[in-house]
Amino acid sequence: MTMQSKAPLYRLKEIADILRSEGGCPWDREQTFSSLKQYLIEESYEVYDAIDSGDMANLREELGDLLYQVYAHSRIAEETGAFSVDDVADGICDKLIRRHPHVFGSEEITDSKGVKIRWENIKKSEKAKRESILDGVPRHLPALTRAYRIQEKVSHVGFDWERIDDAVAKLDEEVHEFKEAVKHESQERIAEEAGDILFSMVNVLRFKGVDPEDALRATTDKFMKRFKYIERECASSGKVMHDMSLAQLDELWEKAKTEL
C-alpha cells in the first residue's frame, strides 16, 4: 500500500513520524513544544481569518495546517512516552461523551443554557484539583476574550447582573471614574480605570451575545478602510498628508464614511 492510498489521518500521522525520524527533516527534528507554540497560535488565527473571509477552500487549507500542529505536538510527546495522537483522540472522544449525558446518556436537557450549566458542572467535577471555576481560563487568551469567558463562567453560578440595564449602569459608573482619573490621577490609576471600562463593556456585550473581539476587529477594519481611502485621495490629488490641516483630513474622513 502506498502512502497516497492510505486513510488521510493515518497518512498525516505517518508524515509527522517521518519528518521527526532519523532521516527526516532537520528543522522538524529540532522543534519542541515551546518552539511550536508560535505556529500553533498563528495557525489558529489564520483559521479565524479564513472563517471571516467565507473562503471555504482557504478554510479547508488552514484547518489542515492547524490539524498538523496537533499531530506534530503529539509526535513530540510520543517520543518521550507521554502520549500519542491516538491518546489525544481517545481523550476528546471520552470527554465529549461524558459532557453530553443528554445525548449519550439518560439525562434530559432541553435548552442550550441548561447544556452550558451541566457542562461546567461536569467539568468542575473532572477538575477536582482546581480551587476555582476560573482556573481553567487560559491567562494567555486575548484580553477581551479572557474577560468574556470569565464573566460567562461566573454567570453560570449566578454571579451576574439580573438585567442588562444594571450592566450598562455599571459601565456608565466606570466611564465617570475614568474621566475623573484622567483629570487628577496617575498613569497607573488611569490604566486601572480604563481596564474597568473595558471589562464592563465586555459584560454589556455578553448580555447581547456580541463577541468583543469581533466587535473591535470590525471597527479596526472599518477605520483602516477609511484611512486608506484618505491616503488614496491624497495621492490622487498630489497632496501630502503631513502638509494638510486637520480640518482638511476630517473632511476627507467624512467623505470616506459616506462612500465606504
C-alpha positions in Angstrom: 0.0 0.0 0.0 1.4 3.4 -1.0 1.3 6.4 1.3 -1.1 8.1 -1.1 -3.7 5.3 -0.8 -3.8 5.2 3.0 -6.5 6.8 5.1 -5.8 10.6 5.3 -5.4 10.8 9.1 -3.1 7.7 9.1 -1.2 9.3 6.3 -0.8 12.5 8.2 0.5 10.7 11.3 3.0 8.8 9.1 4.2 12.0 7.6 4.6 13.6 11.0 6.6 10.5 12.1 8.9 10.6 9.1 9.6 14.3 9.5 10.8 13.7 13.1 12.7 10.5 12.2 16.5 10.0 11.9 16.4 10.5 8.1 13.7 13.2 8.2 13.7 17.0 8.2 16.5 18.7 10.2 14.2 21.6 11.0 11.3 19.4 12.2 13.6 17.3 14.3 14.8 20.4 16.2 11.3 21.5 17.2 10.0 21.4 20.7 6.6 22.1 22.4 7.9 25.6 23.1 9.3 26.4 19.7 6.0 25.3 18.0 3.8 27.5 20.2 4.0 30.5 18.0 3.0 28.4 14.9 0.0 26.9 16.9 -1.2 30.4 17.6 -0.5 31.7 14.1 -2.4 28.8 12.5 -5.3 29.3 14.8 -5.6 32.9 13.8 -5.3 32.0 10.1 -8.3 29.7 10.6 -10.1 32.6 12.2 -9.4 34.8 9.2 -10.5 32.1 6.8 -13.8 31.8 8.6 -14.4 35.6 8.5 -13.5 35.7 4.8 -16.0 32.9 3.9 -13.4 31.3 1.6 -14.1 27.6 2.1 -11.0 26.4 0.1 -8.8 28.6 2.3 -10.6 27.4 5.5 -10.0 23.8 4.5 -6.3 24.5 4.0 -5.9 26.4 7.3 -7.8 23.7 9.2 -5.3 21.2 7.8 -2.4 23.4 9.0 -3.9 23.5 12.4 -4.6 19.8 12.4 -0.9 19.2 11.6 0.0 21.1 14.7 -1.9 18.6 16.8 0.0 15.7 15.1 3.3 17.5 15.5 2.9 18.1 19.2 1.6 14.6 19.7 4.6 13.1 17.9 7.0 15.0 20.2 5.1 13.7 23.2 5.1 10.2 21.9 8.9 10.3 21.7 9.1 10.9 25.5 6.5 8.2 26.2 4.0 10.8 27.4 1.1 10.2 25.0 0.3 9.6 21.3 -2.1 11.2 18.9 -4.4 8.2 19.5 -4.4 9.1 23.2 -5.4 12.6 22.3 -8.3 11.4 20.1 -9.4 8.9 22.7 -9.3 11.7 25.4 -11.5 14.1 23.5 -14.0 11.3 22.5 -14.4 10.3 26.1 -14.7 13.9 27.2 -17.4 14.7 24.7 -19.4 11.6 25.7 -19.1 12.5 29.4 -20.1 16.1 28.9 -23.2 15.3 26.8 -25.2 13.0 29.1 -28.4 14.3 27.5 -27.1 12.8 24.2 -25.2 9.7 25.2 -26.9 9.0 28.5 -30.4 9.3 30.0 -30.4 12.9 31.3 -32.9 15.3 29.8 -31.8 18.9 29.0 -34.0 20.9 26.7 -32.1 24.2 26.1 -28.6 25.4 25.4 -28.4 27.3 28.7 -29.0 24.1 30.6 -26.4 22.4 28.5 -23.8 25.0 29.4 -24.5 24.8 33.1 -24.3 21.0 33.0 -21.1 21.1 31.0 -19.5 23.4 33.6 -20.7 21.2 36.5 -19.2 18.1 34.9 -16.0 19.9 34.0 -15.7 21.1 37.6 -16.1 17.5 38.9 -13.4 16.4 36.5 -11.0 19.1 37.6 -11.4 18.5 41.3 -7.9 19.8 42.0 -8.8 23.2 40.7 -9.8 25.6 43.5 -11.9 27.8 41.3 -14.1 27.5 38.2 -11.9 30.3 36.7 -8.7 28.3 37.0 -9.3 26.7 33.5 -9.4 30.0 31.7 -6.0 30.4 29.9 -4.2 33.5 31.0 -2.8 34.0 27.5 -6.1 34.3 25.8 -6.6 37.7 24.1 -7.6 40.0 27.0 -11.2 40.8 25.7 -11.9 37.1 25.1 -10.5 36.2 28.5 -12.8 38.8 30.2 -15.7 37.4 28.2 -15.0 33.8 29.3 -14.5 34.7 32.9 -17.8 36.6 33.0 -19.6 33.8 31.2 -18.3 31.2 33.7 -19.3 33.2 36.8 -22.7 33.8 35.3 -23.3 30.0 35.3 -23.2 30.0 39.1 -25.5 33.0 39.5 -22.8 35.8 39.9 -24.3 38.1 37.3 -26.5 41.2 36.8 -30.2 40.4 36.7 -30.8 42.9 33.8 -28.7 44.4 31.1 -29.7 47.9 32.4 -27.7 47.1 35.5 -24.6 46.2 33.4 -25.0 49.4 31.4 -25.3 51.5 34.6 -22.0 49.9 35.8 -20.4 50.9 32.6 -21.6 54.5 33.0 -20.2 54.5 36.5 -16.8 53.3 35.3 -16.7 55.9 32.5 -17.3 58.6 35.1 -14.5 57.3 37.3 -12.2 57.1 34.2 -12.9 60.8 33.4 -12.0 61.8 36.9 -8.8 59.8 36.8 -7.7 61.4 33.6 -8.1 64.8 35.3 -6.4 64.1 38.6 -4.8 60.7 38.9 -1.5 58.9 37.9 -0.9 56.9 34.8 -1.3 53.7 36.8 -4.7 54.8 38.1 -5.8 55.8 34.6 -4.8 52.4 33.3 -6.8 50.7 36.1 -9.9 52.7 35.4 -9.5 52.1 31.6 -9.4 48.4 32.4 -12.6 48.7 34.4 -14.3 50.3 31.4 -13.2 47.5 29.1 -14.3 44.8 31.5 -17.7 46.4 32.0 -18.1 46.9 28.2 -17.4 43.3 27.6 -20.1 42.4 30.2 -22.7 44.5 28.4 -21.7 42.9 25.1 -22.0 39.4 26.7 -25.6 40.2 27.6 -26.4 40.9 23.9 -24.4 37.9 22.7 -21.8 40.1 20.9 -18.2 38.8 20.8 -16.0 41.8 21.9 -13.1 40.6 19.8 -15.3 40.5 16.7 -16.7 44.0 17.5 -13.3 45.6 18.0 -11.9 43.8 15.0 -14.7 45.1 12.8 -14.2 48.6 14.0 -10.5 48.4 13.4 -11.1 47.1 9.9 -13.5 50.0 9.3 -11.0 52.5 10.5 -8.3 51.0 8.2 -10.6 51.2 5.1 -11.4 54.8 5.8 -7.8 55.8 6.4 -6.7 54.1 3.3 -9.4 56.0 1.4 -7.8 59.2 2.7 -4.4 58.1 1.6 -5.7 57.3 -1.9 -7.4 60.7 -2.1 -4.3 62.5 -1.1 -2.2 60.6 -3.5 -4.6 61.2 -6.4 -4.6 64.9 -5.8 -0.8 65.1 -5.3 -1.1 66.2 -1.7 1.0 65.0 1.3 -1.0 64.2 4.4 1.6 65.8 6.7 1.1 69.1 4.9 -2.7 69.1 5.2 -4.7 70.6 8.1 -6.7 68.5 10.5 -9.9 70.2 9.1 -8.9 69.0 5.5 -8.3 65.5 6.7 -11.5 65.4 8.7 -13.4 66.5 5.5 -11.9 63.5 3.7 -12.8 61.3 6.7 -16.4 62.3 6.5 -16.3 61.7 2.7 -14.9 58.2 3.4 -17.8 57.5 5.9 -20.4 58.2 3.2 -18.7 56.3 0.4 -17.5 53.2 2.2 
